[in-house]
Amino acid sequence: MKKPEHRCSGHSHRGYVFQSGQCVFSGKVERDGKWWCGTHDPVRVKERRDKIDADYEAKIARQRDASEKSAKASYNKVWNAAIDAVLESPIDDGRGAFVTVATIESLRR
């Protein structure tokens, strides 16, 4: 005797914007009394979504790291240009405020 076929409990769109209905595939897995095909199985759906979320988070982290690295490099470039400007100007302004070149050089990044 042939095993009875169970239809998937999932819903899918039928190619039209506002038309959807029950999935046409047979159920392969039973969960909580409902049958699901490989596409609509809640466990597999969660696994796919978790993978997509993890990939997205990794992409955002890479972009954030690259952005922070770029911002730090730009900041250091401006900082070092300011140090160069200070070194090119007279160190002793006549008011007794004297800073050594070594002190200013130590501020480089």
TIGULO-528804 format. One record per residue (C-alpha): residue number from 0; chain; x, y, z. Coordinates in steps of 0.2 Angstrom, whole numbers. Layout:
// residues N
R  resi  chain     c1     c2     c3
R   NUM      A      X      Y      Z
...
END
This chain:
// residues 109
R  resi  chain     c1     c2     c3
R     0      A      0      0      0
R     1      A      6     17     -5
R     2      A     11     29     10
R     3      A     -1     44     10
R     4      A      6     60      4
R     5      A      6     75     15
R     6      A      6     92      8
R     7      A     18    106     14
R     8      A     10    118     27
R     9      A     20    132     20
R    10      A     13    146      9
R    11      A     20    153     -7
R    12      A     17    166    -20
R    13      A     10    161    -36
R    14      A     18    173    -48
R    15      A      6    187    -45
R    16      A      8    201    -32
R    17      A     -7    197    -22
R    18      A    -10    179    -25
R    19      A     -3    166    -13
R    20      A     -8    149     -7
R    21      A     -3    133      1
R    22      A     14    126     -5
R    23      A     12    113    -19
R    24      A     26    101    -13
R    25      A     24     86     -3
R    26      A     29     87     15
R    27      A     46     78     20
R    28      A     47     83     38
R    29      A     34     83     52
R    30      A     36     96     65
R    31      A     23    100     78
R    32      A     10     90     69
R    33      A     12     99     52
R    34      A     21     93     37
R    35      A     35    104     28
R    36      A     44    103     12
R    37      A     63    106     12
R    38      A     60    125      7
R    39      A     47    129     21
R    40      A     54    118     35
R    41      A     55    130     50
R    42      A     72    123     56
R    43      A     80    124     39
R    44      A     72    142     37
R    45      A     80    147     53
R    46      A     97    140     48
R    47      A     96    149     32
R    48      A     92    165     40
R    49      A    105    163     53
R    50      A    118    160     40
R    51      A    112    176     30
R    52      A    113    186     46
R    53      A    130    180     51
R    54      A    137    184     33
R    55      A    129    201     34
R    56      A    136    204     51
R    57      A    154    199     45
R    58      A    152    210     30
R    59      A    147    225     41
R    60      A    162    221     53
R    61      A    174    221     38
R    62      A    167    238     32
R    63      A    168    245     49
R    64      A    186    240     52
R    65      A    191    247     35
R    66      A    182    263     38
R    67      A    190    265     56
R    68      A    207    261     48
R    69      A    205    274     35
R    70      A    199    287     47
R    71      A    213    283     59
R    72      A    226    285     44
R    73      A    218    302     39
R    74      A    218    308     57
R    75      A    237    303     58
R    76      A    241    311     42
R    77      A    233    328     48
R    78      A    241    326     65
R    79      A    259    323     58
R    80      A    256    338     46
R    81      A    252    348     61
R    82      A    268    342     70
R    83      A    278    346     54
R    84      A    271    364     54
R    85      A    276    366     73
R    86      A    293    360     69
R    87      A    295    372     55
R    88      A    290    387     66
R    89      A    301    395     79
R    90      A    302    385     94
R    91      A    305    399    106
R    92      A    292    412    105
R    93      A    301    424    117
R    94      A    290    421    132
R    95      A    300    407    139
R    96      A    289    394    132
R    97      A    302    382    126
R    98      A    298    364    119
R    99      A    312    353    113
R   100      A    311    345     96
R   101      A    312    328    104
R   102      A    296    331    114
R   103      A    287    337     98
R   104      A    294    322     88
R   105      A    288    310    101
R   106      A    270    316     97
R   107      A    271    308     79
R   108      A    259    294     75
END
